[in-house]
Amino acid sequence: NLNEIEKAYNLYVSAYQQDTTFYLSLLNAAMCAEALGNNNNAIFCYNKLLNIHPDVKEGYNNLSYLYFKMGNIKKSIEVNKRAIEYNPLWKDPYDNLAKTYRTINDTANANKYYE
């Protein structure tokens, strides 16, 4: 129910305003905004989350996938590369990059990230 999701979004934003160290409120607000189709708010929340808490893997994954769904492949790739720069041991960004490059028929880069 969209009304419930909107209520949840507002509660998560309020929770973050009350305690800016509670990163899950930003992550959940971003996911609610995305579910509501408010991609700009979702992107804002994901970016704010990652600027404050760059160790939250889900933020990178969700943001890169949102950009991908929106057709902004360049931004999707940038987010995954940013995740790798932060922590080269995370496997998801490599997989995401390989799949993204494969989707745009860039086999050379896809294979590079599958390795």
Secondary structure, DSSP 8 states (H G I E B T S, - for coil): -HHHHHHHHHHHHHHHHH-TT-HHHHHHHHHHHHHTT-HHHHHHHHHHHHHH-TT-HHHHHHHHHHHHHTT-HHHHHHHHHHHHHH-TT-SHHHHHHHHHHHHTT-HHHHHHHH-
